[in-house]
């Protein structure tokens, strides 16, 4: 019997008041969830070179915590608050089901 949580996606919003704080949140997520650092640093460099512009970027899913975590970056230099939409999804299995919670306090479940 599976008594674990059943979910397909959880979204969370992170906000930053400056470009430096925004970059710090992004770098934390890349390090914490195992996403692609090279493309992330390229994007941060591009935004830093033109901080008054608008730019959107999605960092590929990191899976180090046992779920897929994707950072959807929304930067607008004309706004006081910058936004990161964090998407958390179960890991897909080869047979079409999903696994969630692997590595999170020993909880594991399989969704059909």
N, C-alpha and C positions, 0 to 999 in steps of 0.2 A: 504494500500500500504506500503510495506516495503522499506524504503530508506536507511537502514543501510548497513554497510560493509558486504560483502560476502567473507568469507575466510574459508579455511580448516586447514591451518597451517601457522604459522609465526615462523621462526627460527632466533635466534640472537646468536652471539658469544661473550662470555666474556673471557678476558685473564688476567692472573696474572703472575707476575715476581718472586714470591716466594711462598713457601708452606703456609706461614702465610697469605699472601694476598689471595691465593686460598681458604683457609679455611674460611676466612672472607667473601668472596663473596658467598660461599656455605651457610654459616650460615645465611647471610642476606636473601637469597632466601628462605630457609626453613621457616624463621620467617615471611617473607612477603607474601608467597603464601600458607602456611599451609601444607607443605610436612612433611613426617615422620622424626622427629628429632632423634629418637633412632638409626635407621639404618645409618643415616647420620653421627652421632657422632662416631659410631663404625667404619665406613669406614675411617673417618678422622684420628682416632686413629691408625688404621692399616697402613695407608700411612705414618703417622708421625713416626711410629716405624721403617719403612724401606723407608726413603725418596729417596733412590737411585733407587728404583724399578719402574716398570710401573704398573698402575692399572686403570681400567675403572669401572664406576658404574653409574647406572641411578637411580635417586631419584624419587620415585613414585609421581604421579601428585598431586600438590596442587591446590585447587580450591577456595581459599578465595577471590580472586579478580573477580570471575564470569567467568573465563576461566580456562582450564586445563593448568598448567605450569609444565613442566618436565625438570629437570636439568640432562643432560647427561655429566658426569664428565670424563675427559681424563687427567690423570696425568702420566707424564713421568719424573722421577727424573734426567735423563740425558739431558733434554732439558731446555732451559732458560725461555720458556714461557709455561704455563699450560693453558688448554682450557676447558671451560664449554660451551656446546651447549644448549641453552635454547629453548625448543619447546613450543609454545603456540597454543592450539587448542580450538575450541568451546566446550562447555559442551554438552554432549549427553542428549537428552530427552528420556523418556520411549517409545515414539512412533517412534523412529528412526530418528527424525529430530535433529537439534542441536540448542542450544541457545548460543548466543555470546553477550558479552558486558554488561551483567547484573552487575550492580554496578559500571559501568564506566561512570560517568557523566550523569546517567539517560538514557543512550542509550540502547535500547534493540531491538533484532531482532530474528526472527525464520527462520531458513533455512529448506526448504522442501527437 
